[in-house]
Amino acid sequence: YLLHIRISSETFFSFVFSLLLFSHLNRPICIIENCVFRSIGKLSYAIYLFHFFIIYIYDTMGIGFGNQWLILTYVFKFLVVMSISFILALLLKYVIENPTKLIADYLVKNLIFRI
């Protein structure tokens, strides 16, 4: 007799992700350990912040391919939202974040250590 166990998709995802994490601790996975994923990881919080705003703008514009192309509409929306979010995150990093870090380092070295 086969034992059928019903597992929710969230539980299954958590289990698979945990296995992936523990296997990565023992031996790094080359798919995850590359420069593309590292750069996305460094920008992930800014991408997370921007994507809500981009989705809102996208939905208010009403862009789509109609009901007969529903999957294509979702794929296109995903690509547009992620691309714009990534570009805005890059701009945020290089126009605001990096210069702010340089100013903060300068202030710490020249003003605080003199006291």
C-alpha positions in Angstrom: 0.0 0.0 0.0 1.2 3.4 -0.8 1.0 6.1 1.8 -0.4 9.3 0.5 0.6 12.4 2.5 -0.7 15.8 1.5 1.9 18.5 1.9 1.1 22.2 1.3 3.2 23.9 -1.3 4.7 26.3 1.3 5.9 23.3 3.4 7.3 21.6 0.3 9.1 24.8 -0.8 10.5 25.3 2.7 11.8 21.7 2.8 13.4 22.0 -0.6 15.0 25.4 0.2 16.3 24.0 3.5 17.9 21.1 1.7 19.4 23.5 -0.9 20.8 25.7 1.9 22.3 22.8 3.9 23.9 21.3 0.7 25.3 24.7 -0.1 27.0 24.9 3.3 28.9 21.7 2.7 29.8 22.3 -1.0 29.0 25.6 -2.7 26.7 25.3 -5.7 28.2 27.0 -8.8 24.8 28.2 -10.1 24.3 30.3 -6.9 28.0 31.3 -6.5 28.4 33.6 -9.5 28.7 37.3 -10.2 25.2 37.6 -11.5 23.5 36.3 -8.4 25.9 38.3 -6.2 25.0 41.5 -7.9 21.3 40.8 -7.7 21.8 40.0 -4.0 23.5 43.3 -3.4 20.6 45.1 -5.1 17.8 42.9 -3.8 16.4 45.3 -1.1 16.2 48.2 -3.5 14.6 45.9 -6.1 12.1 44.8 -3.4 11.2 48.4 -2.6 10.8 49.6 -6.2 8.8 46.7 -7.6 5.7 47.6 -5.7 5.7 51.1 -7.2 6.4 49.7 -10.7 3.6 47.1 -10.5 1.2 49.9 -9.4 2.2 52.1 -12.4 2.1 49.1 -14.8 -1.4 48.1 -13.6 -2.8 51.6 -13.9 -1.5 51.9 -17.5 -3.5 48.8 -18.4 -0.8 47.1 -20.5 -1.6 43.6 -21.6 -2.3 41.2 -24.5 -5.9 40.3 -23.7 -7.4 37.2 -22.1 -6.4 34.8 -24.8 -2.7 35.6 -24.1 -2.9 35.6 -20.3 0.4 33.7 -19.7 2.2 36.0 -22.2 0.8 39.0 -20.4 2.1 37.8 -17.0 5.5 36.9 -18.4 5.8 40.3 -20.1 4.7 42.1 -16.9 7.3 40.1 -14.9 10.1 41.0 -17.3 9.1 44.7 -17.5 8.7 45.1 -13.7 11.9 43.3 -12.9 13.9 45.1 -15.6 12.7 48.6 -14.5 13.2 47.7 -10.8 16.7 46.5 -11.5 17.6 49.7 -13.4 16.2 51.9 -10.7 18.1 49.9 -8.0 21.3 50.4 -10.0 20.7 54.1 -10.2 19.9 54.3 -6.5 23.1 52.5 -5.7 25.4 54.6 -7.9 23.8 58.0 -7.6 22.7 58.1 -4.0 24.1 55.1 -2.0 27.8 55.1 -3.0 28.3 58.9 -2.8 26.6 58.9 0.6 29.0 56.2 1.8 31.9 58.2 0.6 30.7 61.3 2.4 30.1 59.3 5.6 33.6 57.8 5.5 35.1 61.2 5.0 33.2 62.6 7.9 34.1 59.8 10.2 37.8 60.0 9.3 38.2 63.7 9.4 35.7 65.0 12.0 34.9 62.3 14.5 38.5 61.0 15.0 39.7 64.5 15.6 37.6 64.8 18.7 
